[in-house]
């Protein structure tokens, strides 16, 4: 069964500190993995996408990594800010060309709270 | 540029009542989606529309119907609401380029009593 598991479920850190969120998946055949940020009361917004051939990608203070061999991804947040408080959702896409039909599998998210 | 707009933001229904959730996008996207989000679960696909005039069932379609009114609008209808349909509903759209992201609305929080 195609699954996406995220850890930790929730996390509290002090402003200015770094943190790393994990995403493990069993989705196959794999096309890409995307991280979304969801603020409270809002819809998810894409942060970054990782394709099969990419190992790391940065978007400002966010850095995503992908190990396609172990089927793991991480999202590292540097110098956290209060505005980083949100749910971070990992989404894996099945490969279209091998008949996956572009199906998306969503993780349950990591709830991050940044405190003063 | 509003992106994806959903109405209403909040709704309370009694069991058995019906309602329609509205969604419109202004990005000229062909693909549109309806998801529900429940605590402790990932977003689950209810229905999607790959283009104007077509709709297909997703993972959890029972109890719902959809209408792709035109390229901009995609509505979700609950004919006879049940408490199990208490959830937050998100509409999304996506461009045609490969690896395009989903663009979500801000959701409708529905409570069925």
HADDOCK unambig.tbl for C-alpha pairs under 7 A between the chains (distance, minus, plus):
assign (segid A and resid 41 and name CA) (segid B and resid 106 and name CA) 6.77 0.50 0.50
assign (segid A and resid 42 and name CA) (segid B and resid 106 and name CA) 4.40 0.50 0.50
assign (segid A and resid 42 and name CA) (segid B and resid 107 and name CA) 6.66 0.50 0.50
assign (segid A and resid 43 and name CA) (segid B and resid 104 and name CA) 5.22 0.50 0.50
assign (segid A and resid 43 and name CA) (segid B and resid 105 and name CA) 5.47 0.50 0.50
assign (segid A and resid 43 and name CA) (segid B and resid 106 and name CA) 4.43 0.50 0.50
assign (segid A and resid 43 and name CA) (segid B and resid 107 and name CA) 6.26 0.50 0.50
assign (segid A and resid 44 and name CA) (segid B and resid 104 and name CA) 6.17 0.50 0.50
assign (segid A and resid 45 and name CA) (segid B and resid 103 and name CA) 6.88 0.50 0.50
assign (segid A and resid 46 and name CA) (segid B and resid 101 and name CA) 6.51 0.50 0.50
assign (segid A and resid 106 and name CA) (segid B and resid 42 and name CA) 5.08 0.50 0.50
assign (segid A and resid 106 and name CA) (segid B and resid 43 and name CA) 5.93 0.50 0.50
assign (segid A and resid 107 and name CA) (segid B and resid 42 and name CA) 5.12 0.50 0.50
assign (segid A and resid 108 and name CA) (segid B and resid 40 and name CA) 6.06 0.50 0.50
assign (segid A and resid 108 and name CA) (segid B and resid 41 and name CA) 5.14 0.50 0.50
assign (segid A and resid 108 and name CA) (segid B and resid 42 and name CA) 4.19 0.50 0.50
